[in-house]
Amino acid sequence: MQNREFKDAVFDSLARIAASFSAPKRLEIVELLAQGERSVESIARVTGLTHANASRHLGVLKQAHLVQARSAGKHVVYRIAAPSVLRGYRALMALAEDRISELQKLVWEQFGPPGELETVSLEELSARMKKGDIVLLDVRPREEFDAGHIAGAISIPVDELPDRLNELSKSKTVVAYCRGPYCVLAPDAVRLMRSRGY
């Protein structure tokens, strides 16, 4: 192989990965699959895509070896192919946060200025859970909690929270978590709890 052919082949491979991440819905699918395996039907429902469009996006991700599929009865279930996929996704997020000022503006408009919602590092969360002075609340849908969650968390999906607040003690601080930095579930849960005196 000549040097030019080699370089073209290398950059073609890199471009395949970049192209796989180039559609907003595919990025949302990667974020969703970071929570655990999902069927095409589930992905379509959560992302607002038709079954056909969800399948098409998943096909692109599969061709780039970013996701894997398996049969589960009548359904096809997808998962992230390797930890490197999530590292690549997080690197893309960090690059966008650093280089696109409009992204920070969107975040501020949705979640409020920095400091309005208190964030807790994993180390601090672990220490506070050992002390027993917090309740850790997973507000993701139940299927995501069942696929994996932080040890010691309790599951109350955000859409069930208004009817299940009485399960939480007002004497402890509640820390809510969801899918990641752009997920709106935990901030919505925190606002609701604060409005009810938590």
N, C-alpha and C positions, 0 to 999 in steps of 0.2 A: 504494500500500500504506500502510495506517495504521501509526502507530508501534507499536501493540500487536501487529499482525500481523507487522510486521518483527521485533520482539523475539522473538515466539513462534517464528518461522521460524529465526532465528539460534540460539536455545537448543535447538531441535529438532535442528538439525544437530550441535551440540556433543554433545547427548545420544546421537545415533547413534554417534558415535565412542566415547564413554564406554561405551555398552552393548556395543559390539564388544569392548572390553577387559574386560568384566565377568565372563567365564567363565574359570576357571583354565586349562582346556585350550586356550582360544584364545590366552592369553598364552604358554603353552608352545609353541604352534605358531609364534607370532611369533618367539620366541627361536630356535626351530629353523630357521626360514626366514632368520633373520639370518646363518646359516652358508652359505646358498646355496639354490638351487632344489631342490625335492623333489617327488616324485610323491605322490599321495594315499595309495598303498599304503605308501610309506616313512614318511610322517607317521603313519599309523595304527599301524604297527609300533612306531615309536619312542615314541609317546605312550601306547600301550596302549589306543587307541580301536578300535572296529570301523570298517570302511571307511565304513559309512553315517554314523556319528557324526563321523568326520573330515571327510567331505564336507559335512555340515551345518555344522560350525564354519567350514570354509573358505568356505562360501557366505555366512555372516554377515560374515566379514572382507572378502570380495569385494564384497558389496553396499555396504559402507562405504568402498570404494576403498582398502583397506589392503593387499590382496594382488592380484596379477594371475595369470591362468592362461593356459597355452598347451597345445596338443595335441602329444604326442610319441609318435607311433605309436598304440598302444592305450591309452596313459596320458595323464592330465592332470597337468601339472607346474605347481606354484605357486612364486611368488617374492614378495618384499616389493615393494610398488608404488612406493615412493619413499623416499629417505633420511629424510624427515620422519616416516615411520612409526616408524623406529627411534629417532629423537630423542624422539618421544612416548612410546614404550615405556620408554626410559631415564629420562625425566622421571617417569613413573609409578613406576618402581622407586625413584628417589631420594625421591619423596614418601612412599612406603610405609616406606622405611628411616628417614626422619625422624620419621614420625608413629606408627608401629606398633611398640611396644617388643617385642612378641612375635616379630616378624620377626628382630630382632637376637638374641633368645634362641635361636630356631631355628638361626640361622647358627652361633652359638657351640657349640650342641650337636652340630651336624654337622661343623664344621671345627675346633673347639677355640677357645680364647680368642684375641683379637687377638695376633699375634706368633708363634703356634705354627707357622703356615705363613708363610714369608717371601714377601712380594709384591714384584714388580719392576715399576717403571714402564716405559713404552714407551721413554722417553729413556734410562734406565739399561740396559735390555735392548739397545738399539741400540749404545750405547757399549761394552758388554761383548762383544757379538758382533763388533764391529770389532777389539777386542783379541784375539779368538779364545780367550778363557778360559772359555767356556761352550758347552754343547750345548743347542740349543733343540729341545724335543721336543713335537710336536703329538700329543696322545693321543686326539683325536676320531676317529670312524669314518673310514675311508679316503675315502668319497664326499664328506665335508665337507672333508677336506684337499684333495681334487682340485678342489673348487668354489672354493677360495681359502684361502691360508695366509700366514703371515708368511715373507717371503723368508729363506732359510737354515735353515728348520725342517726336521727330519726327521719322518717319519710312522711312529709305532708306536702303533696303536690300543690303548687301555688293556687290552682283553681279550686282546691278543697279547703284552703286555709281559712277563708271567712267563716266556714261552718265548724272548723276544728280548732279554733284558737283556744278554746277552753282546755285543750290538752297540754297547753304550754303554761308554765308557771311565770307569773309576773315578777317573782322574786329573783329570777336569774336572767342574765343577759343572754339573748338569743342571737346566734350567729347563723345567718342563712347563706347557703351557697347554691350555685347552679352550674351552668356549662362552662363558663369562662368570662373573660373581661367584657365581652359584648353581649352577653346574655342578659335579658331584661327580667328574668324570673325572680332572682334574689332581690334586686332593688325594689321591684314591685311588692314583694313580700315584706321587706323592711319598712317601706312606707305604710303599708296596711297595719303592721304591728305597732308602729309608732303612733298611728292615728287612734289605736285602741288602747293606748297606755302602756305598751311594752317598752 
